[in-house]
Amino acid sequence: MDDKVWDAARRWREFLDEQNGTDPLELTCRILKITEEAGEAAQAWIGVLGQNPRKGVTHTTDDVVGELADVVFTALVAIASLGADPREAVEKVVAKAEGYRR
């Protein structure tokens, strides 16, 4: 990811801090927002599969990809909201994942 992504996560954290504050309830909501976005990704995948016979096929794979990207970005903002560096956090996870591949 380039700096544009990390900068945007920081700017969104700053915007949310200004609008909503940073008390524990607000931080809780930012973390729960990740679950909301994940639910939207799951709903879109169900729509791709046409799993709900009442609705049929309602989404595309591109819709799912967009929802998954929402999950990622929302998580980056939540990480920043906790005072951590999202880039550093992601790099640590990547290094850990790479260690398992060997």
FIKOLZA-1660 file (N, C-alpha, C; in steps of 0.1 Angstrom, whole numbers, plus 5000, padded with zeros to 4 digits):
% residues 102
   i   px   py   pz ch aa at
   1 5008 4988 5000  A  M  N
   1 5000 5000 5000  A  M CA
   1 5009 5012 5000  A  M  C
   2 5005 5022 4993  A  D  N
   2 5013 5034 4992  A  D CA
   2 5008 5044 5004  A  D  C
   3 5015 5055 5004  A  D  N
   3 5013 5065 5015  A  D CA
   3 4999 5070 5015  A  D  C
   4 4992 5070 5003  A  K  N
   4 4979 5076 5002  A  K CA
   4 4969 5068 5012  A  K  C
   5 4971 5055 5012  A  V  N
   5 4962 5047 5021  A  V CA
   5 4964 5051 5036  A  V  C
   6 4977 5051 5040  A  W  N
   6 4980 5053 5054  A  W CA
   6 4976 5068 5058  A  W  C
   7 4978 5077 5049  A  D  N
   7 4974 5091 5051  A  D CA
   7 4959 5092 5053  A  D  C
   8 4952 5085 5044  A  A  N
   8 4937 5086 5045  A  A CA
   8 4932 5080 5058  A  A  C
   9 4938 5069 5062  A  A  N
   9 4934 5063 5075  A  A CA
   9 4936 5073 5087  A  A  C
  10 4948 5080 5086  A  R  N
  10 4951 5090 5096  A  R CA
  10 4941 5102 5096  A  R  C
  11 4938 5106 5084  A  R  N
  11 4928 5118 5082  A  R CA
  11 4914 5114 5087  A  R  C
  12 4910 5102 5084  A  W  N
  12 4897 5097 5089  A  W CA
  12 4897 5096 5104  A  W  C
  13 4908 5091 5110  A  R  N
  13 4908 5090 5125  A  R CA
  13 4907 5104 5130  A  R  C
  14 4914 5114 5125  A  E  N
  14 4914 5128 5129  A  E CA
  14 4900 5134 5128  A  E  C
  15 4893 5131 5117  A  F  N
  15 4880 5136 5115  A  F CA
  15 4870 5130 5125  A  F  C
  16 4871 5117 5127  A  L  N
  16 4862 5110 5137  A  L CA
  16 4865 5115 5151  A  L  C
  17 4878 5118 5154  A  D  N
  17 4882 5123 5167  A  D CA
  17 4875 5137 5169  A  D  C
  18 4876 5145 5159  A  E  N
  18 4870 5159 5160  A  E CA
  18 4854 5158 5161  A  E  C
  19 4848 5149 5154  A  Q  N
  19 4834 5148 5153  A  Q CA
  19 4828 5141 5165  A  Q  C
  20 4834 5130 5170  A  N  N
  20 4828 5121 5179  A  N CA
  20 4836 5120 5192  A  N  C
  21 4848 5126 5193  A  G  N
  21 4856 5124 5205  A  G CA
  21 4864 5111 5204  A  G  C
  22 4870 5108 5216  A  T  N
  22 4878 5096 5216  A  T CA
  22 4876 5088 5229  A  T  C
  23 4864 5089 5235  A  D  N
  23 4861 5082 5247  A  D CA
  23 4860 5067 5244  A  D  C
  24 4860 5059 5255  A  P  N
  24 4860 5044 5252  A  P CA
  24 4848 5039 5244  A  P  C
  25 4836 5046 5246  A  L  N
  25 4825 5042 5238  A  L CA
  25 4827 5044 5223  A  L  C
  26 4833 5056 5220  A  E  N
  26 4835 5059 5206  A  E CA
  26 4845 5049 5200  A  E  C
  27 4856 5046 5208  A  L  N
  27 4866 5036 5202  A  L CA
  27 4859 5022 5201  A  L  C
  28 4850 5019 5210  A  T  N
  28 4843 5006 5209  A  T CA
  28 4835 5006 5196  A  T  C
  29 4828 5017 5193  A  C  N
  29 4820 5018 5181  A  C CA
  29 4829 5017 5168  A  C  C
  30 4841 5022 5169  A  R  N
  30 4849 5021 5157  A  R CA
  30 4854 5007 5155  A  R  C
  31 4856 5000 5165  A  I  N
  31 4860 4986 5164  A  I CA
  31 4848 4978 5159  A  I  C
  32 4836 4980 5165  A  L  N
  32 4824 4973 5161  A  L CA
  32 4820 4976 5146  A  L  C
  33 4824 4988 5141  A  K  N
  33 4822 4991 5127  A  K CA
  33 4828 4981 5118  A  K  C
  34 4839 4975 5122  A  I  N
  34 4846 4965 5114  A  I CA
  34 4837 4953 5112  A  I  C
  35 4830 4949 5123  A  T  N
  35 4821 4938 5122  A  T CA
  35 4809 4941 5113  A  T  C
  36 4804 4953 5114  A  E  N
  36 4793 4957 5105  A  E CA
  36 4798 4956 5090  A  E  C
  37 4809 4961 5087  A  E  N
  37 4814 4960 5074  A  E CA
  37 4817 4946 5069  A  E  C
  38 4821 4937 5079  A  A  N
  38 4823 4923 5075  A  A CA
  38 4810 4916 5072  A  A  C
  39 4800 4920 5080  A  G  N
  39 4786 4915 5077  A  G CA
  39 4781 4919 5063  A  G  C
  40 4784 4931 5059  A  E  N
  40 4781 4935 5046  A  E CA
  40 4788 4927 5035  A  E  C
  41 4800 4924 5038  A  A  N
  41 4808 4915 5028  A  A CA
  41 4801 4901 5028  A  A  C
  42 4798 4896 5039  A  A  N
  42 4791 4883 5040  A  A CA
  42 4778 4883 5032  A  A  C
  43 4770 4894 5034  A  Q  N
  43 4757 4896 5027  A  Q CA
  43 4759 4896 5012  A  Q  C
  44 4770 4903 5008  A  A  N
  44 4772 4904 4994  A  A CA
  44 4776 4891 4988  A  A  C
  45 4784 4883 4995  A  W  N
  45 4788 4869 4991  A  W CA
  45 4776 4860 4990  A  W  C
  46 4767 4861 4999  A  I  N
  46 4754 4854 4999  A  I CA
  46 4746 4858 4986  A  I  C
  47 4747 4871 4983  A  G  N
  47 4740 4876 4971  A  G CA
  47 4747 4871 4958  A  G  C
  48 4760 4869 4958  A  V  N
  48 4767 4863 4947  A  V CA
  48 4762 4849 4944  A  V  C
  49 4761 4841 4956  A  L  N
  49 4758 4827 4955  A  L CA
  49 4743 4825 4952  A  L  C
  50 4735 4836 4954  A  G  N
  50 4720 4834 4952  A  G CA
  50 4715 4825 4963  A  G  C
  51 4721 4825 4974  A  Q  N
  51 4718 4815 4985  A  Q CA
  51 4704 4818 4991  A  Q  C
  52 4699 4830 4990  A  N  N
  52 4686 4833 4995  A  N CA
  52 4676 4831 4984  A  N  C
  53 4668 4820 4984  A  P  N
  53 4659 4818 4972  A  P CA
  53 4649 4829 4970  A  P  C
  54 4645 4836 4981  A  R  N
  54 4636 4846 4979  A  R CA
  54 4641 4858 4971  A  R  C
  55 4654 4860 4972  A  K  N
  55 4661 4872 4966  A  K CA
  55 4668 4868 4953  A  K  C
  56 4674 4856 4952  A  G  N
  56 4682 4852 4941  A  G CA
  56 4695 4859 4941  A  G  C
  57 4701 4860 4929  A  V  N
  57 4715 4866 4928  A  V CA
  57 4713 4881 4929  A  V  C
  58 4719 4887 4938  A  T  N
  58 4717 4902 4941  A  T CA
  58 4730 4910 4940  A  T  C
  59 4742 4903 4940  A  H  N
  59 4755 4910 4941  A  H CA
  59 4764 4904 4931  A  H  C
  60 4775 4911 4928  A  T  N
  60 4786 4906 4920  A  T CA
  60 4798 4904 4928  A  T  C
  61 4808 4897 4923  A  T  N
  61 4821 4895 4929  A  T CA
  61 4827 4909 4932  A  T  C
  62 4826 4918 4923  A  D  N
  62 4831 4932 4925  A  D CA
  62 4825 4938 4937  A  D  C
  63 4812 4936 4940  A  D  N
  63 4805 4941 4952  A  D CA
  63 4812 4935 4964  A  D  C
  64 4815 4922 4964  A  V  N
  64 4822 4916 4975  A  V CA
  64 4836 4922 4978  A  V  C
  65 4843 4924 4967  A  V  N
  65 4856 4930 4968  A  V CA
  65 4855 4944 4974  A  V  C
  66 4846 4951 4970  A  G  N
  66 4844 4965 4976  A  G CA
  66 4841 4964 4990  A  G  C
  67 4832 4955 4994  A  E  N
  67 4829 4954 5009  A  E CA
  67 4841 4949 5017  A  E  C
  68 4849 4940 5011  A  L  N
  68 4861 4935 5018  A  L CA
  68 4871 4947 5020  A  L  C
  69 4872 4955 5009  A  A  N
  69 4881 4967 5010  A  A CA
  69 4876 4976 5021  A  A  C
  70 4863 4978 5023  A  D  N
  70 4857 4986 5034  A  D CA
  70 4861 4980 5047  A  D  C
  71 4861 4967 5048  A  V  N
  71 4866 4961 5061  A  V CA
  71 4880 4964 5064  A  V  C
  72 4889 4963 5054  A  V  N
  72 4903 4966 5056  A  V CA
  72 4905 4981 5060  A  V  C
  73 4899 4990 5053  A  F  N
  73 4901 5004 5056  A  F CA
  73 4895 5008 5070  A  F  C
  74 4883 5002 5073  A  T  N
  74 4877 5005 5086  A  T CA
  74 4887 5000 5097  A  T  C
  75 4893 4988 5095  A  A  N
  75 4902 4983 5105  A  A CA
  75 4915 4992 5106  A  A  C
  76 4920 4998 5095  A  L  N
  76 4931 5007 5096  A  L CA
  76 4928 5019 5104  A  L  C
  77 4916 5024 5102  A  V  N
  77 4911 5036 5110  A  V CA
  77 4910 5032 5125  A  V  C
  78 4905 5021 5127  A  A  N
  78 4903 5016 5141  A  A CA
  78 4917 5015 5148  A  A  C
  79 4927 5009 5141  A  I  N
  79 4940 5007 5146  A  I CA
  79 4946 5021 5149  A  I  C
  80 4945 5031 5140  A  A  N
  80 4950 5044 5142  A  A CA
  80 4943 5051 5154  A  A  C
  81 4930 5048 5156  A  S  N
  81 4922 5053 5167  A  S CA
  81 4927 5048 5181  A  S  C
  82 4933 5037 5181  A  L  N
  82 4939 5032 5193  A  L CA
  82 4953 5037 5196  A  L  C
  83 4957 5046 5188  A  G  N
  83 4970 5052 5190  A  G CA
  83 4982 5044 5184  A  G  C
  84 4979 5034 5176  A  A  N
  84 4989 5026 5170  A  A CA
  84 4991 5030 5155  A  A  C
  85 5002 5026 5150  A  D  N
  85 5005 5029 5136  A  D CA
  85 5000 5018 5127  A  D  C
  86 4990 5021 5119  A  P  N
  86 4984 5010 5110  A  P CA
  86 4994 5003 5101  A  P  C
  87 5004 5011 5096  A  R  N
  87 5014 5005 5087  A  R CA
  87 5022 4995 5094  A  R  C
  88 5027 4999 5106  A  E  N
  88 5035 4990 5114  A  E CA
  88 5027 4978 5118  A  E  C
  89 5015 4979 5122  A  A  N
  89 5006 4968 5126  A  A CA
  89 5005 4958 5115  A  A  C
  90 5002 4963 5103  A  V  N
  90 5000 4955 5091  A  V CA
  90 5013 4948 5087  A  V  C
  91 5024 4955 5088  A  E  N
  91 5037 4949 5085  A  E CA
  91 5041 4938 5094  A  E  C
  92 5037 4939 5107  A  K  N
  92 5040 4928 5117  A  K CA
  92 5032 4916 5113  A  K  C
  93 5019 4918 5109  A  V  N
  93 5011 4907 5105  A  V CA
  93 5016 4900 5093  A  V  C
  94 5020 4908 5083  A  V  N
  94 5026 4902 5071  A  V CA
  94 5039 4894 5074  A  V  C
  95 5047 4900 5082  A  A  N
  95 5059 4892 5086  A  A CA
  95 5056 4879 5093  A  A  C
  96 5046 4880 5102  A  K  N
  96 5042 4867 5109  A  K CA
  96 5036 4857 5099  A  K  C
  97 5028 4862 5089  A  A  N
  97 5022 4853 5079  A  A CA
  97 5033 4847 5070  A  A  C
  98 5043 4855 5067  A  E  N
  98 5054 4850 5058  A  E CA
  98 5062 4840 5066  A  E  C
  99 5063 4841 5079  A  G  N
  99 5071 4831 5087  A  G CA
  99 5064 4818 5087  A  G  C
 100 5051 4817 5085  A  Y  N
 100 5044 4805 5085  A  Y CA
 100 5045 4797 5072  A  Y  C
 101 5049 4805 5061  A  R  N
 101 5050 4799 5048  A  R CA
 101 5063 4791 5046  A  R  C
 102 5072 4793 5055  A  R  N
 102 5085 4786 5053  A  R CA
 102 5085 4772 5058  A  R  C
% end
